[in-house]
Amino acid sequence: MNQITVYTSNHCRYCVMLKNFLSDQNISYKEVNVETNPAIMQQLVEKTGQLGVPQTEVNGQWVVGYDPNSIMSALRK
């Protein structure tokens, strides 16, 4: 089973677009809002080297930004 975690913030339009894409594709995911827990954001920076959101972990592979093609590719692996 695929494990997808989407890291978001409150006012991120690309985060909304990504969540809508996943929902439209009937792909379940866990959402983590980094604004409610700054320590999570620090962990993301350490793992990916990126500060922005959305960031998506798909079965251990990271996709930064709104990139549906990369997410679908990661799901096929």
Secondary structure, DSSP 4 states (H G I P E B T S, - for coil): ---EEEEE-TT-HHHHHHHHHHHHTT---EEEETTS-HHHHHHHHHHHS--SS-EEEETTEEEESS-HHHHHHHHH-
